[in-house]
Amino acid sequence: MQLLSHLCRNRLPIPFFGLAVVLLVSLASPTSSCTEQEKSSLIQLLDGFSQDGGLTVSWRSDTDCCSWEGIACSTDKTVTDVSLASHGLEGVISPFLGNLTGLLHLNLSHNSLSGGLPLELVSSSSIIVLDISFNRLRGALHELPSSAPDRPLQVLNISSNLLTGPFPSIIWKKMDNLIALNASNNSFTGRIPSDLCNTSPSFAVLDLCFNKLSGSVPPGLGNCSMLRVLRAGYNNLSGTLPDELFNATSLECLSFPNNDLHGVLDSDRIISLRNLQILDLGWNNFNGRIPDSIGDLKRLEEFHLQYNNLSGELPSTLSKCKNLIRIDLRSNYFSGELTKVNFSNLSNLKTLDLWLNNFTGVVPESIYSCSNLTALRLAANNFHGELSLRIGNLKYLSFLSLGKNNFTNITNAFQILKSSKKLSTLLIGNNFRGELMPQDDMIDGFENLQFLDMDGCQLSGKIPLWISRFTNLEMLILRSNQLTGPIPGWINSLSHLFYMDVSNNNLTGEIPLTLMEMSMLKSTGNSSHLGPWVFELPLYIDPSLQYLADTSFPLVLNLSNNNFTGVIPPQIGQLKVLGVLDFSFNKLSGQIPQSICNLTNLQVLDLSNNNLTGDIPSALNNLHFLSRFNISDNDLEGLIPSGGQFSTFEVSSFDGNPKLCGSMLVHRCGSAKAPPATILSTKQLDYKVAFAIAFSAFFGVGVLYDQIVLSRYLNLG
């Protein structure tokens, strides 16, 4: 049974896990027969299912219900357990289950049940563990009548449903045995109950994250002397953490991310929570410094303060938290050098994320003593110097992000990093400014590298041969450098490559036909190679838009802002799964090939600022996913296709083509003479910025994939 949804980042504190197991394991054993009343109640449960997951094979009225699938009975022939998790059930939950007077454990989790939660189950005089998590239940959680006797319920898991309405407060006064309550992932409103522990002295777990709760954190939670897990992240809570909360000294997990809490981390209060293993106050408005007393939290394993307004240097006492596994301090205002912290004491550290702060100096050598480190992000700070040879000690390093710093000697960096055999994500853009792209054919290794970002380094030279050895590469970003020469013919040998951005360089020559043979862009059957591969840390375009896996990205071919000549190869139509195609700001000539109309998954097509001639293929109207289209500043002519997707495009998409005509233009087809330059031109010198803003706005709502902006505007961290 899933007692807690997303509990403390999917980690259940060991003491409570043992308790949960004790509660969930039924001591009853199947026996010979059950009563007719109990059999009738179970049949009524079955009748409420529109999809029963095959239960009818076992649940036959002519057999003993104690032998039915998912049913267990005690020695006195009483039904004690109904365990039907993950059975593919659909329909409603019968209130007649409340007639099972000996029922102790009811688990209907991970199904597709709908309707409401019958009050008869919550008010049962026998149930001690009730788990209906991960269903589609709707409606409110009703209060119990004030006259109702106390209930024996110990564990209630209603997480991951569609429950709404004010979160109840009176109901808990009737549950003096309650140990764990998980109501996360619903849409409850109102406030957090303030007196949960006044009636339930053994109360240990409260998870209310991912709801719509408001108000302040109630001081009454400080009375919970047995409280171990307190989670209320992703709500609308405000105010400060009350002083009384720090009286709950048994807390092992304190998690309030993504709220509107503020204040400072008080040194005298935080040391009282010496049992803390997880402290997560990220995405709030806390300010001030991390107190030196943080070092007194000896059991701390996860420390999350990302996206706050914290400042100052990191305290040296952080080194005393020797059990730390994850440190996430990204997007704050921390400053100073990291050398004060002796990372060599943190031998268990796996993730260190310091992205977007104001740290200076060199990367401390002690970091390379963290031999279990899998993800290190130091991007968007002011570090300088060369990479240390000791980075090779990080044998498990998979994710390394150093972008937007002042590192130097890129050739040395690659020679050092090739010893990191598990490296899959390497982001080193906006460093090594003005250096020469390493041309050393001896660069090898990187067998597991899937994502290489060298954006904005202003590197000179050519696209190097050694990249062809990165046989598992999926994403290659070389934009905003000063690379010259053609795209090498070996590019199609990167059989996993689905995202290529070489925009804003000085590349020349014709678009190579080998580029039209990129296997990951030709067939949807190849997409299975993507996995998905989940990043060790989320990748950011900006603080509000993140990517968690490679499947979040579109399939991109971006050659814009170069000096490519010749025609667009008609073989472009082979790249049938391409999502973004940008050939803008080049010197391409000839017609728009009819085969481009075969790219039925295309969302973005930008051919602007070239020397293209001829008509606009009318079959482009069949690209039903096309949301951004730009052919401005060419020499196209004739009628602009009407209807379909073309009715959604801005007039500026056709600017700078005086021979075009159409209903949306001043120059109507068949009119006498078109006034020169009167196509409603809004083009400015910063057109690319405007296009990026428009594109970002379109994809600002919806699932992550739909938030993708043109690849040349991505600033990954």
N, C-alpha and C positions, 0 to 999 in steps of 0.2 A: 504493500500500500504506500502511496506517495503521501507521507504525513505532511511534508512541507514542500510547497512549490518554490523552486529557485531558492531554497533555504540557504542563506549566507553564501551566495554564489555556488549553489548546488553542493555545499559541504555541510553535512550534519554533524554538530559537535558530538564527539564520541559518547559522553555520558548520556545525552538524550537519546542517541541512537539505540543504546542498550535498553533504555526505558521503553522506547517505541516498540522494539522487538518483543519485549515481554508482554506489552499490551496487545500486540497483534497476533501472537501465537495462541491459538485456541488450545486449551488443555482438554477440550472435549474430544471424543472419538466416535466414529460412526457406530451406530447400534442397529438393532433389528427393525424398529418401527417408530413412526411418529404418529401424533394424534390426527384425527380427521380435520379438526379445526386448523391445525398448523398446515396440513396439506392444502386445505382450501385457501388459506391466505397466500401460500406460495403460487398456487394456480392462478389466483387473481393478479399476482405480480406478473406472471407469464402472459396473461391475457392483455396486460397493458403495453406489451412490447409489440411494435410493428415489425421489428427485426429481432429475433430471439437468439441469434448466434448458434442455432442448432440445438438449443436446450430441449426442444420437444422430443428429441430422440431419447433423452434420459428422463425427463420430467413426465412420466406417464402415471396416470391416476391409479393404475392397477399395480403399481410397485410402491415400495416403502420410500418415502421422501428422504429418509436419512441416507439413502444410497444414491440420491440424485446428484448430478454434477454441481459442484460448488456448495453443497449443503453438508453441514456436520451437526451431529447431535450429541447430547450428553448421555450418560449411562441410564438416566431415567426417561429416555426417549423424547427429550425436549430439544427442539432446534435451537442451536446456539450460534451457528455461523452461517452467513450467506455471503459467499466470496465469488463474485462474478466480474472481477476487474478484467478489462481488455477482452471482452467477449463479442464486440461488435453490436452491442445492444442499441436499439432505437425505440422510442416511445416514451411513456411516462412511468413514474415510480408510483406504485400502488400504495395508498395510505393504509391498506389492510396489513402491511408488514408490521404495523404497530400492534397487531393482535398476537404477534409471536412473543409471548410474555417471558420466554427464556432467552430471547435473542441477545447475544453479547456483542458480536462483531458483524457489522454490515459494510461490505465493500463493493460498491458499484462504480468505481473509478475507471477512467480511461474508456468511456463508451461515448455514445452520442444521444444520451437521454435528454429529453426536453421537458417542458412544463415547469411546475414549481416544486419546491422541496416540501413534502408533506409535514405539517406540524407534528403529526403523530410520531414521526421518527425522532425529531429533536426532543419531544416531550416524553419519549419512551421511558418506562419505569425499569427497563432492563439494559438497554444498549449502553455500552461503555466506550466503544470505538465506532464512529460513523464516518465513512469516507465516500463522498460522492464527487470527488474532484475530477477535473478534466471531462466535463460533460457540457451540455448546452442548457442548463437549467436557468429559468428566468424568474423575474418577480422579486419580491422582498423576502427577507428572513424575518418571520413573524415573532413578536414578543410572546412570552408565555403569560397566561393569566396570573395575576398577583396571588390568587388563591391556590395556585398549583403547588404541590409538594416539591421538595428538592429532588433533582434528577441525578442519576448516577454517572452521566456522561463524563468521560475523561479525555477523549480525543475527538475533536470535530474538525474535519477537513472538507471545506466547501470551496476550495480554491479552483481557479481556472474554469469558471462558469460565466454566465451572463446575468448574475444577480445584481439587483439595483435597490435604490431606496436608501433611507437613512440607516446607518449601521446601528443595530439595536444596542440598548444599554441595560434594560431591565432583565432581559432573559438570563444574563450571566449571574444574577443574584440567586437564581434557582439551581445553580450548578456548582455546588461547593466542592465537587471532586474534580473539576476541570483542570487538566494538566497542559493540554496543547490545543490551540485554536489557530487554524490557518484559513483565512478568508481572502487570500491574495488573488490577484488577477480576476477581479470583478469590477463592478462600477458602483460600489457603495459610496454614499455621501455622508455628510455629517462629521461628527467628531469621534476621536478615539475614546472609548469608555474609560472613565477615570478610576473606577473602583473594582476592577477585575480581581484584584488580589485580596480585597477585603473579605470576600466570600469564598475565594478559592485559594487557600494558603499554600497549596502545592503547585500553583500555576507556574509553568516553566517555559512555555513557548508561545509567542504571539507574533503572527505574520499577517500584516495588513497591506503589504506592498502592492503596487499597481492597482490602485483604486482612485477615488476622487474625494478622499477625506480632506477636511480643512480644519482650521483652528490651530491651536498650539498643542505641543506635547504635554499631556496631563501630568502634573506633579505626582498624582496618586500612583503612578507606575513605580515610584520609588519605594512603595510599600511591598513590592513583590520580592520578598527576600529569597525566593527560589527561582526567580526569573533568569533563564539562561540565554534565551534568544529573543531579541526584540527587533522586528523589522517593520518599517513603515515607509520604505522608499517609494518614489514615483507616485506621490500624492500632491496635495496642495497645502501642506503644513507650513506654518509660519511661526515667527517668534524665535525665542532662544531655547536651548535645552535647559529645563528647570534644574535648579540645584538639587532638588529632592531626587531626581532621577539617578544621581550618582550614589544614592544609598542602596541601590540594587546591586550589591557588591558581588552577586553570583553571576552577573552577566558575562557571557562568553562571546556573544555576537550583538553588537550595537550597530544598526544599519538604517540610516535615514537619507539615502541619496535622492537626488532629483526632487527637492522641495524648495522652500524659500526660507530656510532657517538661516539665522545669522548669529553674530556674537564672536567671542574669542574662545580658544581652547584653554580653559583655566587650569593652571598648573596644579593647584591644590585639589581640584575636584577630580581630575582625570586619574590621579594616582590611586584613588579609591577603587578603581575598576581593575584590580590586579589580575583578575581571571580572564580578561578580554583576550580572545584569540582573533577576532575580526572587528575592526573599526572602520566603518564606511560612512563618511559624511560628504561624499563627493557631490558635485553639481548643486551647491548651495551658495550662500553668501558669507561664509565665515571669513574673518580677517585676522590680522595679527600674525604672530609667529607660532611655530610648533614649540611647545614648552619643553624645557630640558627634562621635565619629569616623564616624558614619553619613554625614557629608558627604564622606568620602573615597571613597565608593562612587559614583563619577561616572557609571557606566554604568547605575545602578539605574533600572529602569522600573516595577517593581511591588513594593510594600512592604506586606506583609500581617502585621499583628500583632493581629488582632481576637480578642476573647474570651480575654484573658490577665489577669494581675494587675499590669500595668504602671502606673506612676504618674509624677508629676512633670510638669514642663512639657515641651513639645516643643522640642528643641534648635534654635537658630537656624541651625545648620549644615545642617539639612534643605533649606534653600534652595539649597545647592550641588549638590544632585542634580537637575540641570537636565533630565535625560531622563525624569523620573518621569511616568508615565501614570496609575497608580492608587495611591492611598494609602488603606488600610483599617485604621483603628485603633479600630473600634467596640467598645463594651463592655469598657472598661478603667477605670482610675482616674486618667486624665490630668487635670490641673488647670491653673490659670493662664490667662493670656490668649494668644490666638493671634497677637497683633501682633508677637511676637518673630520669627516666621517670615515671610520676605518671599516671599509666594506669586507675586509678579510675575515672579520668576525661573523659575517652573515653567510655561513657556508651552505645554508638551505635555500638561499635566495634564487628564485627562478625568473622573476619578472621585475625589472626596474624601468619605470616610465617617468621621465622628467621632461617630456616634450613641452615646448612653449613656455619657457621661463626665462630668467635673466642670468643664468649661471655663467661664470667666466673661468678662465684659466685652462689648464690641461685636464684631460680625463685622468682621475687618480689611478695609479697602478693597482691599488688595492681592489678595484672592481674586478680585475682579472683573476683574483683569488676566489671569486664566487663560481666555483667549478660546476655548479648545477644550473647556471644561468641559461635560460632558453630564449629570452626576449630582452633586448636592451634598446631603449629609445632615448637618445640624447638630442634629438632634432630641435631646431628653432631655439637655440641658445647662443652663447658667444664663446664656445670652446674653440681652441686653436691648437696648432701643432700637428705632428704626424701621428698616425696610428702606431700603437705600441706592438712590438713583437709578441708580447704576452697575451694578446687577444687570442692567440692560438691555443691558450690553455682552456678556452671555453669550448669544450668538445661537444656540448649539447646545444650550442647557440644556433637557433633557427631563424630568428628575426633580429635584424640590426638596422636601426634607423638613425643616421647621423646628419641628415639634411639640414641646410640653413645654418651652418656654422662657418668656421674659418679654417678647416683642416687643409693641409697641403700634402703634396707628393702623392698623386693618385697612382702612379706606377708602383710605388712602395706599398700603398694600401692594398692593391690587388694581389701583390706577391705575398702579403701577410695573410689576407683573408682566405686565400685558397686552401689554407690548412683547416679552415672551419668547414668540415665535411658535411655537416648537417644544415648549413645555411640555405634557407629557401627564399627569404625575403631580404633584399639588400637595397636600402634607400640612402643614397649618398649625394643627392642633388644639391646644388647651390653651395658647393665647396670647390676646392682645387681651381679657383677661378683663373682662367687664362692659360692653364697648363696644356700640354700636348696629350691628346688621347694616347694611352699606352698602345704601342704597336708591337710589343714584345710577343713573338709567337710562342714563347715559353710559358705564358700564362695559361694554366690549366686548372684542374680541380673543378669546383663548383658543380659537381655532378647533380646535386639536388636543388640548385637554384631555379626558382620559378618566377621570381619577380625582381627585375633589375631597373632601378630608377636612377638615372644620371642627369636629371633635368637641371638646366640653368647653370651649368658649370663654365660656360663659354670656352669649352675645350676645342682645340683645333686638331686638324688631322682628318683621317678617314674612319669610316665604320670598320672596326678592327676584325681581323679574321678569328681572333680567339673567342669572340662571342658565339661563333658557330659551334663551339665545343660545349656550350651550355644546352645540352640536348633535352633538358626538361623545362626549358624556359617557356613560360606562358605569356608574360607581359614584359615588353621592352619599351622603355621611355628614354629617348635621347634628345628630347626637344630642347630648344633654346640653348644650343651650343653654336660652334662655328665650324661644324663639320663640312667637308668638301668631298667632291668626287661622287660617283654613282652609288646607288643601293647595290650591294654585292649580290652576285648571282646565287650565292649559297643560302640566301634568306629562307627559301622554302624547305631547307633541310631541318629547320626548327619546327618539327612536326607538331609540337604542342602550342605554338605561338598563336594567340587569338587577339592580342592587343599590341599594336605597334604604333608608336608615336615618334616620328622623327621631324616634327614640325619646327619651324623657326631655326633653320640651319642654312647652309649655302650649298646644298646638294644639287648635283647637275645630272644631265643625261636624260634619257627617256625612262618612262616607268617600265621596269623590267618585267618581262613575261613570267619570270619565275615567281614574282610577287602574286601573280594570279593563280599560283599552284599551292597556296598555303592551305594545307589540308584541314586545319581547324575552322577555316572560313568557308569551306566548300560544301560541307555536309553536316546536317544536324546529328547524324550518327556519330560524329567525332566528339560531340559535346560531352559524351560520357567520360572522356578523359579528364574532365574538370573535377570530378570527385564527388562533392565539392571539397575544395581545399580551404580550410578555415585558418585565417591569420592568427598568429600568436597574440597580436594586439590589433585593435581596429585601426584601419587607415583612414585618414581625415583629408577631406578637401578643405573644409573649414570646420570650426568647432561644432556646427550643427548638422553636418553631413558626414557619416562614416560608412566604411565598407568593412564587413566582417568576414567575407569570403570572396574567392575569385568569381563565383557565379553572380555576385552583385554587380560586376562590371559588364558593360556592353562589349560586343565584339567590334573592335575599332581598327581602322586603317587611316592614319592621319599623316599626310605628306605635305601639309600646307606650309606656306611661307618658305619656299625654296626656289630653285631655278630650274625645275624640270621642264623639258621641252617635248615636242612630239605630240602624238595623239593619245587619248585615253584608250587603252587596248580594249578591243571588243570582248576579249576573254574576261573582262571584269564581271560579266554576268555569271561566271562560275562561282563567285563568292556569295553563295545564296543565303548564308546565315549572317552576313555582315549587318551590323546595327548602325555604325557610324562610318561614313565615307567622306573624307575632307581632302580635296585636292586644290583648295583655294589658294590664291596668291602665288601662282606659278606662271609659266609661259606656255601652257598647253594650247594646242590648236586643233583644228578639225571639228567634227561634229560630236554631239553627245551620243554615244553609241546606244542603239536600240536595246542592246543586251542589258544595259543598266536597269531596265524595267523588270528584269528577272530577280532583282534583289528585294524580294517580298518582305523581308524582315527589317528593311532599312527604316530607321527612325530619323536620321540626320543625313542630309545630302547637301554638301557645300562645294560648288564648282565656281564660285565667284572669283573675279579678278584674274581672268585668263584671257585667251584669244580665241575662244570657241565660236564657231559659226554654225549656220543652219538652223533648223527648227528645234523646238522643244518636243521630244517624243510624247505623243498623247498618252501612250500606255503608262507613263509615270503616274497617271491617275489611279492605277491599280495597286500602287504601293500604299496600302491602307493604314500602315503604322507610321508613315512619314509625317512627322510633326514639325520639323524645321527644314526649310528648303531655301537655297540661295544660289542664284545664277547671275547676280548683278555684275556689271562691268565686264561684259564680254561683247561679242558682235553677233548675237543671236537675232533671228528675224522670224516673222510670221505670227500666227495666232497663238496666244497663250491658251493651253487647254483650260476648259471651264468645268465647274462642278467638282464633286468629290473632294479630294484633299486640297485641290487648288483653290477652293473657296475659303480655305482657312489660312492661306499664306499672306503675309504682309506685302503691300505694294512694293516696299523697299527691296524685296527679294528679286525684283526684276529691273531695278535701277540700272542706268548706264548701258542699256540696249535699245538705242533709238529706233531700231527697225522692228521691234516687237509691238504688237497691238493686242488689245483685249478690252473687255468690258470694264475692268477695274482701272484702266489707264486713261489718261487724257487722250491719248491717240487711239481712237476706236478703229477697228478694222473696217476698211472700205471708205474711210474719211478722206478728204482731199489731201492735205499735207499736214503731217504731224508737226506741231510746234517743236522746235529743237529744244532738247533738255527739259521738256515739260512733263515727263513721266515723274510722278510725284516723288522726286528724289529727296531723301532725307539723309543721304550718306554723308558721313563726316570722316575726318582723318582717323578717329578712334572707333571706326566701325566694328572692329573685332571685339572691343570691350562691350559695346552695345549688344552685339549678337550673343555674347556670353551671358549677359544679364537676362536677356529675353529667354534664352534657353533654360537658364537656371530657374527662372520663375515658372516656366511651364512644368518642369519636373519637380517642383518644390513640394508636391503633395503626392501621397501614395506610397507604395512599397519602395524599398531602397533602389531597386533597378530603375524605377521610373523617375528617380531623382538625378540620373546621370546627366552631367553637363558635357559639352564638347571636351574631348580628351586634352586638348591643348590648354584648357583652363584649369585642369586639375592641379592642385598643389598638395601632394600627398605628404603626410607627416608620419 
